[in-house]
Amino acid sequence: MPDYCSGGWSGRLRQVLLPCWPAGWLVTELGRQPWTIFGMLRTAESVSSMPLSWVITSCCGVIVIYGLVFGFGLRHFLRYASGPLPQGSDVVVTAIPTST
């Protein structure tokens, strides 16, 4: 299996951008509670009343589901991107009518 994080500028770009996805998600999720951050609601009032085991289970479930979706999507994308370009009759060219 080829190493997708090496080789030229695109490999270095992937290594830099890969941590940005979870960082952006973290910033988005933290931004969902501005009323707590700006002092309009106390932190104790914004805590869930569910048992800790339910909170941990639901968080782990979301992480597993997101991880599976991301993993399968990334695997599909990398396989598609590393495949050969279509040649000859495999390429379908459709004429787009333009108004003249």
C-alpha positions as CSV (number, residue, x, y, z in Angstrom):
1,M,0.0,0.0,0.0
2,P,1.4,3.4,-0.9
3,D,2.4,5.9,1.7
4,Y,0.1,8.9,1.2
5,C,1.8,11.3,3.6
6,S,5.2,11.4,1.8
7,G,6.4,12.7,-1.5
8,G,6.7,16.3,-2.4
9,W,4.7,19.3,-1.4
10,S,1.3,17.5,-1.4
11,G,2.5,15.0,1.3
12,R,3.7,17.8,3.5
13,L,0.5,19.7,3.0
14,R,-1.5,16.7,4.1
15,Q,0.6,16.3,7.2
16,V,-0.1,20.0,8.1
17,L,-3.8,20.0,7.3
18,L,-4.7,16.7,8.8
19,P,-4.7,18.0,12.4
20,C,-6.8,21.0,11.3
21,W,-10.0,18.9,10.9
22,P,-10.4,17.8,14.5
23,A,-9.2,21.2,15.7
24,G,-11.9,22.9,13.7
25,W,-14.5,20.5,15.0
26,L,-13.3,21.2,18.6
27,V,-13.6,24.9,18.1
28,T,-17.1,24.5,16.6
29,E,-18.3,22.4,19.5
30,L,-16.9,24.8,22.1
31,G,-18.5,27.7,20.4
32,R,-21.9,26.1,20.9
33,Q,-22.0,27.3,24.5
34,P,-21.5,31.1,24.3
35,W,-24.0,31.7,27.2
36,T,-21.7,29.8,29.5
37,I,-18.5,31.4,28.3
38,F,-19.8,35.0,28.5
39,G,-21.2,34.5,32.0
40,M,-24.9,34.5,31.2
41,L,-25.1,31.0,32.6
42,R,-23.1,29.3,35.3
43,T,-21.1,26.3,34.3
44,A,-22.9,24.2,37.0
45,E,-26.2,25.0,35.3
46,S,-25.1,23.9,31.9
47,V,-23.9,20.5,33.0
48,S,-26.0,17.5,31.9
49,S,-28.3,15.9,34.5
50,M,-27.8,12.5,32.9
51,P,-25.6,9.9,34.7
52,L,-21.9,10.0,33.9
53,S,-22.0,6.5,32.3
54,W,-24.7,7.7,29.8
55,V,-22.6,10.7,28.9
56,I,-19.5,8.7,28.4
57,T,-21.3,6.0,26.4
58,S,-22.9,8.6,24.1
59,C,-19.7,10.4,23.6
60,C,-17.8,7.2,22.8
61,G,-20.6,6.2,20.4
62,V,-20.4,9.5,18.5
63,I,-16.6,9.2,18.3
64,V,-16.8,5.6,17.0
65,I,-19.5,6.5,14.4
66,Y,-17.6,9.6,13.2
67,G,-14.4,7.6,13.1
68,L,-15.9,4.9,11.0
69,V,-17.5,7.4,8.6
70,F,-14.3,9.4,8.3
71,G,-12.2,6.2,7.9
72,F,-14.3,4.7,5.2
73,G,-14.6,8.0,3.4
74,L,-10.9,8.6,3.5
75,R,-10.2,5.1,2.3
76,H,-12.6,5.5,-0.6
77,F,-11.1,8.9,-1.5
78,L,-7.5,7.7,-1.4
79,R,-8.4,4.6,-3.6
80,Y,-10.2,6.8,-6.0
81,A,-7.5,9.4,-6.1
82,S,-4.7,6.9,-6.6
83,G,-6.4,5.1,-9.4
84,P,-5.4,5.5,-13.1
85,L,-7.0,8.3,-15.1
86,P,-9.6,7.0,-17.6
87,Q,-8.4,6.6,-21.1
88,G,-10.1,6.3,-24.5
89,S,-13.7,5.2,-24.6
90,D,-14.0,5.2,-20.8
91,V,-14.0,9.0,-20.9
92,V,-17.5,10.4,-21.6
93,V,-17.6,13.9,-23.0
94,T,-20.9,15.6,-22.9
95,A,-21.5,18.8,-24.9
96,I,-23.0,21.5,-22.8
97,P,-25.2,23.7,-25.0
98,T,-24.4,27.4,-24.7
99,S,-26.7,30.2,-25.5
100,T,-25.5,32.2,-28.5
